[in-house]
Amino acid sequence: MNETIFKALCACLSLSPSSEQALSLIRQAYTEPENNPQPARNTDVIYWSISPEQGNDPASYNETAAASGSHKPTVHRFLAYQLLVVCYGPSCEANARKIRGFLYIDGVNLPRGILRKAGIYPVPDPPAPQVMYEPEGSLWRRRADLVISLRVRETLVYGESRNAISSAPAVVIHK
């Protein structure tokens, strides 16, 4: 999932995922924020992270028939996630607005097509990026935060087959 989101973010900014510019601009957020590197204030950097939304697990249960006449229990569900994109630098607001606007463009190598191919669906109309300033030493650093809700398709197939019922006995009871 991480590689797919990276490719979609690159497509939003019209960058090749293998380019040096994309690798230096778009980075996955660090798990230990106190040890993360601090790029220069005049350098554009985009950090992103994905986390599950709490308390939201919509699921639909479905059994699919196999060709042999047996059934394999299958669960289809869409898990709710949040994509947090934090943009730093002079172009932080412009980069956040590009990601917000272009993430929904559909096509073969366009952001939404890349995500859909992997079973990831962004929820339309995310809120506008929040522009703020955070202290860095004795100076202020400009940043724009963008939160996008995602639905990730998950399909679970039970390992064993269940035999199908070919006929059911009928019993008629009279009073």
FENBELPE-V933577 format. One record per residue. N is the residue number from 1. SS is DSSP state (H for helix, E for strand, - for the rest). PSI is psi as a letter, one per 30 degrees, with the letter a starting at -180 (NA if undefined). D_FIRST is the distance of its C-alpha to the first C-alpha in whole Angstrom. Layout:
n->[N & N]
ss->[SS & SS]
psi->[PSI & PSI]
d_first->[D_FIRST & D_FIRST]
//
This chain:
n->[1 & 2 & 3 & 4 & 5 & 6 & 7 & 8 & 9 & 10 & 11 & 12 & 13 & 14 & 15 & 16 & 17 & 18 & 19 & 20 & 21 & 22 & 23 & 24 & 25 & 26 & 27 & 28 & 29 & 30 & 31 & 32 & 33 & 34 & 35 & 36 & 37 & 38 & 39 & 40 & 41 & 42 & 43 & 44 & 45 & 46 & 47 & 48 & 49 & 50 & 51 & 52 & 53 & 54 & 55 & 56 & 57 & 58 & 59 & 60 & 61 & 62 & 63 & 64 & 65 & 66 & 67 & 68 & 69 & 70 & 71 & 72 & 73 & 74 & 75 & 76 & 77 & 78 & 79 & 80 & 81 & 82 & 83 & 84 & 85 & 86 & 87 & 88 & 89 & 90 & 91 & 92 & 93 & 94 & 95 & 96 & 97 & 98 & 99 & 100 & 101 & 102 & 103 & 104 & 105 & 106 & 107 & 108 & 109 & 110 & 111 & 112 & 113 & 114 & 115 & 116 & 117 & 118 & 119 & 120 & 121 & 122 & 123 & 124 & 125 & 126 & 127 & 128 & 129 & 130 & 131 & 132 & 133 & 134 & 135 & 136 & 137 & 138 & 139 & 140 & 141 & 142 & 143 & 144 & 145 & 146 & 147 & 148 & 149 & 150 & 151 & 152 & 153 & 154 & 155 & 156 & 157 & 158 & 159 & 160 & 161 & 162 & 163 & 164 & 165 & 166 & 167 & 168 & 169 & 170 & 171 & 172 & 173 & 174 & 175]
ss->[- & H & H & H & H & H & H & H & H & H & H & H & - & - & - & - & - & - & - & H & H & H & H & H & H & E & E & E & - & - & - & - & H & H & H & - & - & - & - & - & - & - & - & - & E & E & E & E & E & E & E & E & - & - & - & - & - & - & E & E & E & E & E & E & E & - & - & - & - & E & E & E & E & E & E & E & E & E & E & E & E & E & E & E & E & E & E & E & - & - & - & H & H & H & H & H & H & H & H & H & H & H & - & - & - & - & - & - & - & - & H & H & H & H & H & H & H & - & - & E & E & E & - & - & - & - & - & - & - & E & E & E & E & E & E & E & - & - & E & E & E & E & E & E & E & E & E & E & E & E & E & E & E & E & E & E & E & - & - & - & - & E & E & - & - & - & - & - & - & - & - & - & - & - & -]
psi->[e & e & e & e & e & e & e & e & e & e & e & e & g & h & k & k & f & f & l & e & e & e & e & f & e & k & k & k & k & k & f & i & f & f & g & k & k & j & l & l & f & g & k & k & k & k & k & l & l & k & l & k & k & k & g & j & i & k & k & k & k & k & k & k & k & l & f & f & f & l & k & j & k & k & k & k & l & j & k & k & l & k & j & k & k & j & k & l & l & e & g & e & e & e & e & e & e & e & e & e & e & f & f & g & k & k & l & e & g & l & e & e & e & e & e & e & e & g & g & k & j & k & k & l & h & l & l & l & k & j & k & l & k & k & k & j & b & g & l & k & k & k & l & k & k & k & k & k & k & l & k & k & k & k & k & k & k & k & e & k & l & k & k & l & j & e & k & k & k & k & k & k & k & k & NA]
d_first->[0 & 4 & 6 & 5 & 6 & 9 & 10 & 11 & 12 & 14 & 15 & 17 & 19 & 20 & 19 & 18 & 15 & 17 & 20 & 21 & 21 & 18 & 17 & 20 & 19 & 15 & 14 & 12 & 15 & 17 & 17 & 21 & 22 & 25 & 25 & 22 & 24 & 26 & 26 & 29 & 30 & 30 & 27 & 24 & 21 & 18 & 16 & 13 & 11 & 9 & 12 & 13 & 16 & 19 & 21 & 19 & 18 & 20 & 20 & 22 & 23 & 24 & 26 & 26 & 29 & 29 & 31 & 33 & 34 & 32 & 29 & 26 & 25 & 22 & 20 & 18 & 16 & 14 & 13 & 14 & 11 & 13 & 12 & 14 & 15 & 18 & 20 & 24 & 26 & 29 & 27 & 24 & 25 & 25 & 22 & 21 & 23 & 21 & 18 & 19 & 21 & 19 & 16 & 17 & 19 & 18 & 19 & 18 & 16 & 16 & 14 & 14 & 14 & 11 & 9 & 11 & 11 & 8 & 9 & 8 & 12 & 13 & 16 & 19 & 22 & 20 & 23 & 24 & 23 & 25 & 27 & 29 & 30 & 30 & 32 & 32 & 35 & 38 & 36 & 34 & 30 & 29 & 25 & 23 & 21 & 19 & 17 & 15 & 15 & 12 & 12 & 9 & 11 & 12 & 15 & 17 & 20 & 23 & 24 & 28 & 29 & 32 & 35 & 36 & 39 & 41 & 44 & 45 & 49 & 50 & 53 & 55 & 57 & 60 & 62]
//
